[in-house]
Structure formats: structure tokens, C-alpha cells
């Protein structure tokens, strides 16, 4: 079923959340969607919304009877829903592996280490704890991110994909919040992508970013 004949997308959001990344992706796709903004607290924990996302968190995307949660999964779903936008490398292409690698790396180690650093959970981390943690050590994640973006315009192939959107969003936010170091390699990669027209349109709709919850 093509996006034009499929049920309208329903986007559950709060502009002070990771939903901003999904909003950018929706704009990249030129998608038709309805935005439902939920405040933190009771609205996000209401029985009605918990039936959609039992975590009681945003973002979430509803497409007919299909519900997608988790930012990386929503980005990947939209990339497949709008193949004409070429936001995902073709199945079986050499770039496909890198695309999946960096999508999952952001969703896993980068997400986890950002929260751990913000909350102070890495203070006094022991070697045994580093082995047990999926992200290893903070320095491991930084080194891997540098490997991903150093000298590159895009992380897989020769054009922008959902993996770039996810990675640039996290780098931009993390440098702003101080959870990642402000390195020239990170800025050289992320800042041009964050200036894309679709990103600017989403930011204009969401308003200033005061904090990411």
C-alpha cells in the first residue's frame, strides 16, 4: 500500500523530547501526518496513551493498526515507507550493513552512555562494569563515533540517510548538553546535516529546544 493510499500517520510527540528527531524525519519524507502533543505526567501515562505505548513515553507513530515506538525503529519504518526519498540504502547493497550498524549503535551504546553520563552512573566505573555494559566505556563510544564520522559527509554511501539523521541529532544534542565532547570532527559532520531544510522546518514547528527529556 502506498503512503498516499494508506491511513494517515499519527505522530505522538513532545517538542522537548527525542520526538524532535522523528519530526525531522517526517519532514524529510514530506509525510502527511497528524501531531498529537502530550505533556509529561498524567497525559503521557493515561490509559488511552498507555494502550498505544505501554512505556508511557514519546515518540510513537501510529499507522493504521500498526504502532511503532523507539526512535530508531520509527526512523527505519519511515525510510521504508517512503522509498522514493532514498533515506535507506537498498536491500542487499554494500551500504546497507553500515546503515544498520550506525542506526543500532545510536539506539544502543550512544543512547545508553549518554544517559549514564548525564546521571553520573559512570563515576568510578570499574573494569568489570565496563565489560558488562553494552557500551563498554565512555571513551569507547567516543572513539567509535569518531571512526564513524571522521572526514565523512555521510556515514554510509554518498547520500543522506536516516542513520545520518539519528547520528547528527545525537551528536548535536550531546555536544550542546555536554554529554559528548565538542570535537571538530563531530561538528564538521553534524552541523551541516542539522542545517538541512527539513530539520529547520521541524525546528520551526517544535520551537526552541530547552531540554531533552
C-alpha positions as CSV (number, residue, x, y, z in Angstrom):
1,X,0.0,0.0,0.0
2,X,1.5,3.4,-0.9
3,X,1.7,6.2,1.6
4,X,-0.9,8.2,-0.3
5,X,-3.5,5.5,-0.1
6,X,-2.5,4.3,3.4
7,X,-4.1,5.6,6.7
8,X,-2.8,8.9,7.8
9,X,0.2,8.8,10.2
10,X,-0.4,9.9,13.7
11,X,2.7,11.2,15.5
12,X,2.7,11.3,19.3
13,X,5.2,13.9,20.4
14,X,6.5,16.4,22.9
15,X,8.9,19.0,21.5
16,X,11.2,18.7,24.5
17,X,11.9,15.1,23.7
18,X,13.6,12.7,21.3
19,X,10.4,13.1,19.2
20,X,12.2,16.0,17.5
21,X,14.2,13.5,15.6
22,X,11.1,11.8,14.3
23,X,9.6,15.2,13.4
24,X,12.7,16.0,11.3
25,X,12.3,12.6,9.6
26,X,8.7,13.2,8.8
27,X,9.7,16.5,7.2
28,X,12.4,14.7,5.2
29,X,9.7,12.3,3.9
30,X,7.2,15.1,3.1
31,X,4.8,12.9,5.0
32,X,1.2,13.8,5.7
33,X,0.7,13.3,9.5
34,X,-1.3,14.4,12.5
35,X,0.7,15.6,15.5
36,X,-0.6,14.8,19.0
37,X,1.4,16.6,21.6
38,X,1.4,15.1,25.0
39,X,2.6,16.8,28.2
40,X,4.8,15.0,30.7
41,X,3.0,13.5,33.6
42,X,-0.7,12.3,33.6
43,X,-1.3,12.8,29.8
44,X,1.7,10.6,28.9
45,X,0.6,8.0,31.5
46,X,-3.1,8.0,30.7
47,X,-4.8,4.7,30.0
48,X,-5.5,5.9,26.4
49,X,-1.9,6.5,25.6
50,X,-0.5,3.5,27.5
51,X,-2.7,1.4,25.2
52,X,-0.5,2.8,22.4
53,X,2.8,2.8,24.2
54,X,2.9,0.9,27.5
55,X,6.2,2.7,28.3
56,X,4.2,6.0,28.6
57,X,6.9,7.8,26.6
58,X,7.2,9.6,23.3
59,X,7.8,9.4,20.4
60,X,5.3,6.9,19.0
61,X,3.9,6.6,15.5
62,X,0.6,5.1,14.6
63,X,0.0,4.0,11.0
64,X,-3.5,2.4,10.7
65,X,-3.4,-0.5,13.1
66,X,0.4,-0.5,13.3
67,X,2.1,1.2,16.2
68,X,5.9,1.9,16.2
69,X,7.8,3.1,19.2
70,X,11.5,3.7,19.8
71,X,13.1,6.5,17.8
72,X,15.4,4.3,15.7
73,X,12.6,1.9,14.8
74,X,10.4,4.8,13.7
75,X,13.1,6.3,11.6
76,X,13.7,3.0,9.9
77,X,10.0,2.4,9.4
78,X,9.6,5.8,7.7
79,X,12.6,5.3,5.5
80,X,11.0,2.1,4.2
81,X,7.5,3.7,3.9
82,X,8.9,6.4,1.6
83,X,11.4,4.6,-0.5
84,X,11.4,7.4,-3.2
85,X,13.2,9.6,-0.6
86,X,16.1,7.2,-0.6
87,X,16.6,7.6,3.2
88,X,17.7,3.9,3.5
89,X,20.2,2.1,1.2
90,X,18.7,-0.6,-1.0
91,X,18.3,-4.1,0.4
92,X,21.5,-6.1,-0.4
93,X,23.5,-3.0,-1.3
94,X,27.1,-2.6,0.2
95,X,25.9,0.4,2.2
96,X,23.0,-1.4,3.9
97,X,25.2,-3.0,6.5
98,X,26.8,0.3,7.6
99,X,23.3,1.9,7.7
100,X,22.0,-0.7,10.1
101,X,25.2,-0.7,12.1
102,X,25.0,3.0,12.9
103,X,21.3,3.1,13.4
104,X,21.6,0.4,16.1
105,X,24.8,1.9,17.5
106,X,23.0,5.2,18.2
107,X,19.9,3.3,19.6
108,X,22.1,1.1,21.8
109,X,25.5,2.3,23.1
110,X,25.2,6.0,22.3
111,X,21.7,6.3,23.9
112,X,22.8,4.3,27.0
113,X,26.1,6.0,27.6
114,X,24.5,9.5,27.2
115,X,22.0,8.7,29.9
116,X,24.7,7.1,32.1
117,X,27.0,10.1,31.8
118,X,24.1,12.6,32.5
119,X,23.1,10.7,35.6
120,X,26.6,10.3,36.9
121,X,26.5,6.5,36.7
122,X,29.9,6.3,35.1
123,X,31.7,7.8,38.1
124,X,34.1,5.2,39.4
125,X,33.2,2.7,36.7
126,X,35.2,-0.5,37.3
127,X,36.8,-2.6,34.5
128,X,34.2,-5.4,35.4
129,X,31.4,-2.9,34.9
130,X,32.8,-1.8,31.6
131,X,32.9,-5.4,30.4
132,X,29.2,-5.9,31.5
133,X,27.9,-2.7,29.9
134,X,26.9,-3.0,26.3
135,X,28.5,0.4,25.6
136,X,31.8,-0.6,27.4
137,X,33.4,2.7,28.5
138,X,32.6,6.2,27.6
139,X,35.9,6.6,25.7
140,X,35.0,3.5,23.7
141,X,31.8,5.2,22.4
142,X,33.6,8.4,21.6
143,X,36.3,6.6,19.7
144,X,33.7,4.6,17.7
145,X,31.7,7.8,16.9
146,X,35.0,9.4,15.6
147,X,35.6,6.3,13.5
148,X,32.0,6.7,12.1
149,X,32.2,10.4,11.1
150,X,35.8,11.5,10.7
151,X,36.2,13.0,7.3
152,X,32.8,11.9,6.1
153,X,29.8,13.8,4.8
154,X,27.5,10.7,5.3
155,X,28.1,7.5,7.3
156,X,27.0,5.1,4.6
157,X,27.3,5.7,0.9
158,X,27.2,9.0,-0.9
159,X,23.9,10.5,0.3
160,X,21.9,11.3,3.4
161,X,20.0,8.5,5.2
162,X,18.0,8.0,8.4
163,X,21.3,6.9,10.0
164,X,22.8,10.3,9.4
165,X,19.7,12.0,10.8
166,X,19.8,9.9,14.0
167,X,23.6,10.3,14.4
168,X,23.7,14.0,13.7
169,X,20.8,14.7,16.1
170,X,22.5,12.9,18.9
171,X,25.9,14.5,18.3
172,X,24.3,18.0,18.1
173,X,22.3,17.5,21.3
174,X,25.0,15.7,23.2
175,X,27.6,18.4,22.4
176,X,25.1,21.1,23.4
177,X,24.3,19.3,26.7
178,X,28.0,18.4,27.4
179,X,27.5,14.7,27.4
180,X,29.9,14.3,24.5
181,X,33.0,16.4,23.9
182,X,32.8,19.2,21.3
183,X,35.2,17.8,18.8
184,X,35.9,19.3,15.4
185,X,35.1,16.0,13.7
186,X,31.7,15.8,15.3
187,X,30.9,19.4,14.4
188,X,32.1,19.1,10.8
189,X,29.8,16.1,10.3
190,X,26.7,17.1,12.3
191,X,26.3,20.8,11.8
192,X,25.7,20.8,8.0
193,X,23.2,18.0,8.4
194,X,21.3,19.8,11.2
195,X,21.0,22.8,8.9
196,X,19.1,20.8,6.2
197,X,15.8,22.4,5.2
198,X,13.7,19.6,6.7
199,X,15.4,19.9,10.0
200,X,14.8,23.7,10.0
201,X,11.1,23.1,9.2
202,X,10.8,20.7,12.1
203,X,12.6,23.0,14.5
204,X,10.3,25.9,13.5
205,X,7.2,23.8,14.3
206,X,8.6,22.5,17.6
207,X,10.1,25.7,18.9
208,X,13.3,26.3,20.8
209,X,14.9,23.2,22.4
210,X,15.3,23.9,26.1
211,X,16.0,20.4,27.3
212,X,15.7,16.9,26.1
213,X,13.7,14.5,28.3
